[in-house]
Amino acid sequence: MKPLKDNPDKVFNVRILDTATDQVSKVLHRAQKLTMYYKVDNFQLLCTGAWMAGAAVLGWQAFHMYHGDLDTDCFAGTFEPKGLQLMDASQVANTCYTLSNGNEVCGAQLIEYGKTQAPSCNPYGNNFYISLGVAGSMLLAYLYEMSQTMTVSMPFSTATWEFNFSMFGIYDVVEIASVRTWQYFAHLVSALGFFTLWYYIDTDSIESKALIHEANRSLTGINRAWMVVWPTCMAEITAIKAFNLNREQWREHSMGWAAMSILIKFLVMLTLHFVLDPQTQLLWLHADDSTSQRNWVIGITAFLGFAMATFWYKFLGRRYVEYEQVEDGHTVERLQNRLWAYVDFPTSLTMVAMVAYNVTARLHHEHGNTHLPADYFAGLMFLATVTIGIFSIPVNKMNADWSPTEQRKTGSSGSRIISKDMCMVQMKKNKPSLKSAEEVRAKQGDDNL
């Protein structure tokens, strides 16, 4: 038998095998690093996905509950079909309107019907007074916090609503001054704006009916733009004020995420308003009942859902990396600085429900001539969910010199554990300071080889 060095074919085969082994090892190493890059806490991912799915189901069901509530006969005799206030006497006399029961009213009879017999354009009665309750809760929470230095907390340990019932309380000591103040003010303004709008609609005046009928799409667009920008901007103002962030700190830890959140919300709302809404005919006429329209609507909706899910998945991934990094006493503070997430996550849930509502309406060819029921549903959900988000904002600092186990044993009321994940953070004082995300992922990948 020839030695290996005297057998060129075997030497060549061995080299090929070694090269192939090296390539496989590199591919496996890269795959493992990629897995670590997208690693998240499973419980947080489960909760976030469940809330998103629940919001979609709620929007789907809300369509079946709300879409037929408005009796469009409320517009008869006011601004239908052209605008009676803009017509002269001869034009009014020749104007007719067919009611939903099939009867036709014309001229002076139409005008009289609009004044005395037309149904209300507010099918929800005094339910809009719920917004006053939201506004009152913001005011009372602020006064309670200022006078007692205590506040209410929801049973969620993080911004994405992971259940932790031990977090619920009404006597939480406020250690981070003014961490919710601007959010109280912002949501108070939102609630009062909703109430004022619906109080005006409830008057059933000619002007209020014109607002619903003639300016309906503009009103919807304004409400959606408010949801996109207002909560996030106020959260960033709060973070800067409460944590005394300079420009560099704000840009490094908070601005990028907040800006990306606004961009994602803007993308969803813009697509919803001009493509998916049942009222819009930018891409498809109402008479279009083609299969291609249905497929495109489903495909666009799936893309929006993927974009929203990817953003929050990346947020969970970044949170996981920071929890895994060496604790230097600032991780908790840095996560709290991202106050935008506490109001943007509930806003995102509202937007998921809005997309589900409107896509269901379009697929059912319920085009209608007003967006009022959908706006009412979205407004109430926005007020309710963001209220929960605000009351979930942490108001305590965790004492980084103690391990979570020691905190539980001592039962300290001054330093409350603000997250189940933060309870896993252990102090390693002799370790280097906080590493970058890439360094952590690379080290984790090497350790797992």
N, C-alpha and C positions, 0 to 999 in steps of 0.2 A: 504493500500500500504506500502510495507516494505521500510525502509530507505535504501539509497544507500550502506551504509557500511554493512548492513545486507543482501545485495544481491550480492554474490561473482561474479555471471555471469556479472552483469552490471559493477561492478568495473573493471573486466578483460577487458570488451569491451572498457571502457573509457580509460584505460591505452594503449590498442592497438591503439585507435584513436589518443591519444596524441603522441605516438611514431611515428605513420605514419605521423602525421602533422609535427613533428620535422624533420623527414627524408626528406619530401617533401620540407620543407623550406631550408634545407641544400643543396639539389640538385639544387633548384632554385638559391640559393646564389652562388653556384659553377658555374652554367651555366652563371649567370650574370657576374661573374668575368672572365670567359673564353671569353665571348663576349667583355668585355672591353679590354682583353689582345690582341684581334685581331682587335680592332677598328682602323680605318684609316679615313683620310679625304676623303670624297666621291668624291670630284672634282679631287683630286690627283689620286685616284684609277681609275677614269674614264679616265683621260688623259693617265695614264700609260698603261692601257689596250688597249686604242685606238691606241697608238703608236706601241705597240707590234703586235696587229692585222694588222695594216697597213703595218708593216715590213714583216709579213708573206705573205700578199697578194702581196706585191712588189716582194718578192722572187719567188712566184708562177708565176707571170706574166713575170718576168725576164727570167725564163726558156724558156718560149715560144718565147721570143724576141731574146735571145742570143745563145741558145744551138746549133743551126745549122750554126752558123756564120763561123766557121773554116772549110776551105776546106782542108781535110786531104791529098789531092794530093800534098800539099806543102812539104810533107816528101819524096815524090818519088825522087829517085836518090841521096838521102843523107844518111839516116840511116835506110831506109826500104829495105827489111824486117829484115835483121840481122845486118847490119852495113857495108855498102860498103867500108868504109875506112879500115876495118879490113880484107878484102878479097884479095886474090891474083887474077891475071888476069883471070885464068880459072874459078874461082868461080864467078867473076863479069859477065863473058860472059854467064853463065848459070842462072843468076838471072833475074827474071821477076817481074813486078809489074802491077797489074790491076788497072787502073784509075777509078775514079768514073763514067765516061761515058761508062765504059765497055771495052775500048781499053786496050791492053796489050803492054807494052814496055819492052824490054829486053836488057841486056848487055850494049854496048856502047851507044845505043839509050836512055837507061834509065839514064845513067850518063849525057848525053847531055840535056835530058829533065829537070833533076834536076838543071842544071846550067842556062838554058836559058828560059824555059817555065813554070816551076812550079809556082803556085800562091804563094802569100805572106802568111806567117804564122801569120801575124798581120792583122786581118780582120777589125780593127777599125781605120785604118789610123793614123792621128795625134791627135786623141782624147786624147791620153795619156798625151798630153801637159797640160791638165787640172790640173794635179798634180803639174806642175810648178806654176800655179796660186795659188794653196793651199799653196805651199812653200813661194811664194811671199807675200801672205796675212799674214802669220806668221811673216815674217821678217818685213813687214811694220807695223804690229800691235806692235811689240816690239819697233821699232824705234819711233813710235808715242807715245807710253807710256813713253819711256825714255825721250823724248824731251819735250813733252807737259804735262806730268803727267795726261793724259786723255786716254781713251780707248773706244772701241766699246762694246756694250752689246746687247745680243739677247732678244727678247720679251718673256722670260721664267723666272718665279720667283723662280724655284727650279731646282735641278739636273735632275728631271724626266720630265722636259719640260711641266709644267703647264703654259698655255698661260696667259700672263699679258702684254698687248701691251704697257702699260705705262713704262715698263722696257726697251724698245728699245731706243737706243741712241748711238750717236757717240762722245759725249762730257762728258762721265762719269768721274768724278774726281777719281783718284786712291788714296785710303787711305791706302790700305794694300799693301805695297811695295812687288814687285816680286811674287805676288800670281799667276801670269800666266806665268812667265818667263820660267820656266823649261818645261812647257807644250808647249810653243811656240817652244822651241828647239826640244823637242821630236817629235812633229808633223812635224816640218821641216825635220827632219831626215827621218820620214816615207814617206813623200811626195817625197823627193829626191830619196829614195830607190825605190819607185814605178816607178818613171820616168826613172831611170837608167836601171832597168830591162826591161821595155818596149822599151826603146831606143835601147837596145841590141837586143831584139827580132825583132825589126823593121829592123835591118840590113839584115835579111834573109840570114845570113851566115850559112855554114854547122854547125858551132859550136853552133849558136843560135838555130837552128832547133833541134840539139841534146839535148840542154837544155830542150826544150819543150817536145820532144818525150821520151828521155831516162830518164831524171831526173824530169819528170813532177810531180810524186807523192811526191818526196822529196821536191821540190820547194813549192808545195801546203802546205806541213806540216810545213815548215819553216815560211811561211806567216801566217799560223794560230797560230803558237806558238808566233809569234811577237804580234799578236792582244791580246793574252791571257795575256802576261806578261808586255810588254813595257809600255802601257799607265798607268796601275795601279802603277807600280813601280815609274815612273816619277812623278805621282801625289803625292805619299807618300813622295818622296824627297822634292817636293814643299811644302807640308804641314809642314814638319819638319823645313825647312828653313824659310818659310814666317811667321810662327807663333811661332818660337823659342821653339819648343816642346822638352822636355827632353824625355828620354826613357820611363819613367812611363806614362807620358801624352800621348805619341804616342800609347803605347800599350793599354791604357784604352779607348781612344776615337776613334781610327782610324785603328790600325793594324788588329784587329779582323775582321772588316767588309771588309777591302781590301783583306785580306787573303781568306775569304770565297768567295768573288767575283772571285778571281783568280781560286779557286777550282771549282766553278760552271762553269766558262768558260772553264776550262781544261776538265771537265767531258763532256761538250757538244761537244767540238772540238774533243776529243778522240773518242767518240762514232760516231761522224760524219765521221771522217777520216777512221776508221777501220770497221764500220758496215753499215752506211747508204749511204756513197758515191756510186754513180753508178759504179765507176771504181773498187771498192774493191770486192774481192770474198772470203773474210775471212770466212763468214758464208754461203753464197749462191753463186753458180756458175751463170754466166751470162745466161746459158741455162735454169736455174731454173725459171719456170713461175708458181710456185705453189701458191695456195691461202694462204698457211701457211706463205710463205715469205711476202706476202702483209700484212697479219694480224700482223706479228711480226714487220715489218717496221712501220706500223701505231702505234702499241702499244709502241714501243721504242720512237718514235717521240713524242707521247703524254706524256710519262714520262719525257722527256727532257723539254717539254713545261711546265709541272707541276713544275719541279725543278726550272726553271728560274722564273716562275711566283711567286712561294712561296718565293724565295729569295727577290725579289723586294717588295712583299707584306709585308714581315717582316721588310724591310727597311722603308716602308711607316708607318708601325705600330710604329716603334721606333721613327720616326720623329714626329708622332702624340703625343706620350707620352711626348716627350721633349717640344713640343709646349704647352701642357697642364700643365706642371710643373710650379712651382713658379719661376718667372723670377729673376735671381740673377745677371744679367749683362753678363753672359757668354754663354747663350744658342746659341745666334747668332754665336759667335766665334766658339763654338764647332761644329756647323753644317757646318760652312765654312771650318773647319779643314778636313772634309771628302771630300776632293777634288777628291778622286778617283771616286766618284759617277758621277761627271760631265763628265768624259771620259768613264767610264765603262757602263753607261746607253746607250749612243749611240753605243758603241761597242757591247752591248747586242742586240740592234736592228739589227745591221749588222749580228750578228750570227743567229738571228731568220730568217732573210731573206736567209742566206746561207743554213740553214737546210731546209727551204721551197723549195728552188731551187733544192737542191740535192735529196731530197726525191721525189719531182715531177719527176725528171729525172729517178730515179730508178723505180718508179711505172710505168713510160712510157717505161721502158726497153731501155732507151737511154744511153748505156754504153760508147760508144765512146772510143778513145784511148788517149784522152788528156782532161785535166781539165781546159784548158786555158780560155774558155769563162766564166766559173763560177768564176775563180780567178780574172779575169778582173772586173767583176761586183762587187764582194766582195771588191776588193781593192778600187774602186772608191767610193763605199758607205761608207766604213770605213773612207776615207779621208774627205768626205763631212760631215758625221754626227759628227765625233769627232771635226771638225772645229767649228760646231755649239755649241757643248758641251763646248769647251774651251772659246768661246766668251760668254758663259752663266755663267762662274765662277764669283761670286760677288767680286767686288773690293772695296766696301764701307763698313764701319762699321755703325751699327745703334746705335744712341745715346740712351742708355737704360734709361736715366733720363726723356725722353719724351715719352708720349703715342703716338701711331700712328696718332690719330686725331690731336694732337698738331703739329706733324710733317707736316701734310698736310696743316694746317692753316698757318704755318710759311713759308712753301715752301723752307725749307732749302736745299741748294745744297751740303752742306758739308756732310750731313748724309742722305743717300738715303734709302728708304724702299726697302729691297732686296727680300721680299717675301710677297705674300698676306696673308700667314698664320702667318708670323711674325707680320703683322699688327694687329692680334688678341691678341698678347701677351701684357698683361697689367702689369705694375709695381706694386708690393706689397712689399714695402721695409721692412715692419715690420714682414714679414713672415720668416720662417726658410729658410736656403739655399737650394739648389737644392736637391730634394729627389730622391731616387732610383726609377726605373721603377716599381718595385713590390709594393712599398709603394703607389705610385700614383694610380696604378690599384686597389689595395685593398681599398683605400679611396673612389675612384669613385664608386666601387661596393657597399660599405656600404651606400654611400649617395643616391644611387638609390633604395635601399630597402624600 
